[in-house]
Amino acid sequence: MFSGTEIGIDLGTANILVYSKNKGVILNEPSVVAINTETKRVLAFGTDAKNMIGKTPGKIVAIRPLRDGVIADYDITTEMLKLIMKRIGKQLGFAVRKPSVVVCTPSGATSVERRAIQDAVKFAGAKTVHLIEEPVAAAIGADLPVDEPVANVIVDIGGGTTEVAIISYGGVVTCNTLRIGGDKMDEDIIQYVRKNYNLLIGERTAEQLKMEIGYALVDHEGISMDVRGRDLVSGLPKTVSIHSKEIQGAIRESLLSILESIRATLENCPAELSGDIVDRGVILTGGGSMLNGIQEWLSKEIIVPVHLAPSPLESVAIGTGRSLQFINRLQTVAK
C-alpha cells in the first residue's frame, strides 16, 4: 500500500476537506454544486458554485447536496465526489491506483445514511472505504490522546450539526448530536431581519453578519454593520444598519440549545471520567467555534475550562487522515 493513496475526507454540510498523510489538507471547498436542471450536468463546484448562490438564471441552480451532515441528494453528491477524486488525483498522482478513503459520519447518522455515504465514495472511485465518527475524528485532529483511558470532551459545531461527545480509549462513551449549527444561525438571522426590517437577505449576507458582528451571550462593545437586501414592502433594494446586540438576540435560541446539549452529555458522563473533565476541560472545534465570545460564554456556563482546537476548521479532516494509522481499532472496514 502506497501511503500517498490513503486519504481522509470530511464531508461537511458547509465545507468539504480532503487530507493526505504526506501533504496535509489538499482540498478545502464549500460543499456547493451548480447544476444545469435541464441536462443535470454539474457546471461548477466549491467556491465557484458558492459565488453563484442566489445569482443564477432559472435553469442553473446552486445547491448543497449535503444537509445536516448527511447526504440529501445522492446522485449529485456522487458527481461532486467524482470531481473531488479527479482533482486530488491530479495533485497526488493516483490516477491509476484507487485510494483507500476514510470518511467521517455524524455519530447520530442512521445505518441507511452511513451506507449512502459509503456507497457514494466507493462509486466515486475509492478502493476501500472506512467510516469514522465525526467527534472521534475531531478529537484526533485536535491532538487529544483518544486511545488513552482519559475523558476527552469534544464540541464540534459544524454547518449542519453540533456534536458533543466524551471520548475515552478510542471510542465514544456518550454523545449527543443536535441538528443545529452554523446554517441554523444563518437562518435565524434571515428570519430576524425579515420580521423586524421587512428586508429579505440571502444566506451569504446572513453568514457575513454572523461572522463579523455575531456574538455568543456575553457582554461586548456593540458594533453595527450595513446590510443590503430587498424591501418586502416596496420590492426595491434597500440598506439597513444592524447592531451586534440584535444578532446576539437572533441566534440566542440556537446557542442555548447547544449549551443544553453539552450539559446533557456531561450529565451522562461516568463518575470516573468526570474528574478528568474538570482538569482537562472541553475542546471546541468546527466553524461555529469561531463565533466571537463563545469560549468565554461556555466556560462561564458549564464551569469547566473551554479550549479552542489548534485549527478548528480543519480538525475533522486532519483527524480523518491521521486515523488511518489505527483505523482497525476504531472501526471495521466496509467491505
N, C-alpha and C positions, 0 to 999 in steps of 0.2 A: 504493500500500500504506500503510495507516494504521499508525503504529508501535504503537498500542495493541492491534493484533490479532496481534502477534508474542509468543509465549510459549515459555518453556523448561520442560520437565518432567523432574524427577529421579525416575524410577520405582524407588525403593529397596525393598529387601526389608523394611526396618523402617519407613521413613517415605517419604511422597510429598510432594515440594515442587514448587511452581509459582512461576516467576519471570516478572515482566513488566518490560519495559525501563523503563517510566515509574515503576512503583510498587515495584520490588524484589520480595522474596519475599511473595507474596499468599496462599499456602496452605501450611501445614505440618501434615500429619496423619499418624498411624500408618497403614501400609498394611494395615488390617484391615477386613473387611466382615462384618457379621452378616446371615445369610440364613435365611429360613424354608425348611426342607428339603422341606416339602410343596408349597408354592406356588412355590418357587425365587425368591421376591421378596426384594430387598435391603431390609433393615429399618433398618440404620444403617451408617455409615461413619466411619472415623477414630477419634478419641478415644472417642466414644460406643460404638463397636464394641469397642475395645480394653478398655474397662472391663467388657465382658461376658465376656471370655475366661475359661473355666473356671467361669462362674457362670450359665449359661443352662439353661432346660429342654430336654428331648430334641429337640423339633422346631426349635429355633433353635440355629444353630451360628455361632460367630465364627471366621472363617478368614482366613488370609493367602494371597491368590491369587498372590503373587509369592514365589518361593523361589530362593535363590542368585542374586539379581539378575535372574532371567528369569521369564517367565510360566509358572506351574504350572497355573493354571485359566483358560483363555482367556475363557470366557463371563462369568465373574464379574469378571475384570479389565476387560472391555469395559463391563460395567454400572457398575463403580466409576469408570472414566474418564468415562462419560456424566454421572455425578453430579458429578464434579470440574468438567467443562466447564460444566455448568449453574450450579454455584456461582460459578465465576470469571467466567462470562458476565454474571451479575448485577452482580458487582463492577466489571468493566471495561466493561460495556455493549456487548458484541459479540454480543448475542442474534441479530441478523440476519446479521451478517457472520461467515464461518467464519475461524478464526485459522490463521496459519502456526505450526507447532509444531516445536520441536527437542527430541528425546528422547535421553537418553543410554543406551547399552547397555554391558554389561561387555565388555572387549576380548576375553575368551575365549568370547563368545557365538557359537553356530553361526549359519549363514545362515538356518536354519529358525527359530531363536529370535529373530533380528533381524526376520525377516519377520512373525512373530507380533506383536511389539511394534508394528511399523509399521501392520499391519492393524487392530490393536485401537484405536490412536489415531485412525486415519482413520475407522474405523467410529463412533467416539465423537463425530465432528463436526469434524475438522480439515480444512483446505483442502489444505495440503501438509505432508508430514512429512519432516523431515531427521533423520538419525541421527548422533550424535557419540559417540566412545568416551569412556567414563567418566573415565579418567585425564586425557585432554586437557581435558575439561570442568572437572575438579577443579583442574587447573593454572591454567586461565584464571580460575576463581573465587578462586584463592589469589594472584591478581595476579602470576603469573610471566610472563616475556616468552616465551610459547610460539612466537611466529613468528620469533624470532631464532635464529641457529645456535649456541646455547649449551645445555649439558645442564641440563635441569630434571628432578630426580628427585622423583616423587610417590608417596607410600604412602597409599593410600585404604583405610582399614579400616572397611568398612561392616557392615551387619547380616548379610548372607548371604555376601559375598565380600570378599577383600582383594586389591586390585590394586596391583602395584608396576610403575611404568613410567618409562622415561627418554624424555623428550620433547625434540625439537630441531627447529627450523624447521617448526613446525606439525604434526608427525607423531610417531608413536610409533617410537622407534628399536629398543627392545627392551622386552618386558614379560612379566610373569608374573601369571596370575590363579589365586588359591587359593580354593577353596570353603570357606574358614574365616573367620568374622567374629564379630561380637557374639553372634549366635544360637548358634554352636557353643560359645562360652564359657559361655553360659547353660545349655546342655545339659550341659556338663562339671560345672557346679556342682550341677545337679539330680542327676546320677548320683553325685557325691561324697557329697552329703547322704544320698541313699538308701542307699548302700553302708555309710557309716560310722555313721549315726544311725538307720537303718531309718525314715527320715522322708520322706514324699512332699511335695515343694513344687512350686508352679506356676511357669510361665515368668516371671510378673511379679515374684514373690518373688526368683527367681534373678537377674533383671536388677537388682533393687534392691540385692541383696548385692554384685554386681559393681561397681555404680556407687558404692556407699558405702564398702565396705571391700576392694574388689578392688585389687590392686597388681601392677605388672609385676615382673620378677625383680630387685628392688632391696631393699636393707636399709631397713627402716622401723620406726617405733614401732608395735607391734602394737595393734590395737583389736578389740573384739568387737561383735557385733550379735545381738539376739534374733530368731529366725525361727519362724514358726508353720506347721505343716503337719499331715498325717495320719500317725499312727503306724501303720506297716505290720504290726506285731505285734498290737496291741490294736484297731486300726481307729479309735481315738479321736483327737481333736485334741490336739496336744502342742506345747510351745515348747522350743526348744533354743538355746543360745548358741554362735555360731560365730565363730572367730578369723580375722583377716585373713590370717594365715600359711597357714591351711587353704585359703582361697580362692585364694591365690597358688599353692599346690601343685596345686589342681584345674585351673587354667587354664594351667599350665606348658607342657603339650604343644602347645596351640594357639599360645601365644606363640612357642615355639621354631620351629614350622612357619612362622610369619610371618617370623621372623628369617631362616630358611633361604631363603625366597622372595626376601627383599631381597638377601641375599648372592648368590644365583644370578643375579639381574638385574644386579647391579653387576659380576659376573664376565663377563657378556656385553657389557659396555659397550665401545664402540670406544675405543682408547687416547687419541685426541684429546679425547674428551669426559670422560675420567676426571679430567683436570686441573681441569675446571670443577667437578666434583662435590666435590673436596677444598676448593675455595674457597666454593662456594655451598651445599653440604650437601644435605640431604634434607628435603622438606616433608611433614608428616603432615596428612592430612585424614580426615574421616569420624568417626562417633560413637565408634569404637574408639580413636581417638587421644586421647580424653579420659580414658582409663584412668590412674589415679594412677601416676606414675613411669615411664611408657612412653618419654617423650622422653629422660630421663636414661639409662635402660637401653639403648636402641638406640644412642645416641651412644657409649656405652662399648663396645658390642659391635662396631660397624662402623667405629669411629674416624674418623667424619666428623661435622660439625655436624648436629644434627637440630632443625628448627624446626617450630612448630605454625602452621598456616594461620590467618589473622585470624578467620575464622568457620568452624571445621572442619565443623560440621553442615550448613552451607548452601553450602559451596564448590561442590559439583557443580551445584546448582540455579542459583547465580549465574553460574557458567561456562557452563551450558547456555543461559541467556538472553543473556549477553554474546556468545556465539559467533555469534549471528545476523549480527553485523557482517561477519565474514569466514568464514561457513559455506561459501561456494563454494570457498574454498581448502582447507578441511578435509575436506569431504565432498560427494559429488554428491547432488543432490536425488532423493528417492524419487518416482518417477513414479506 
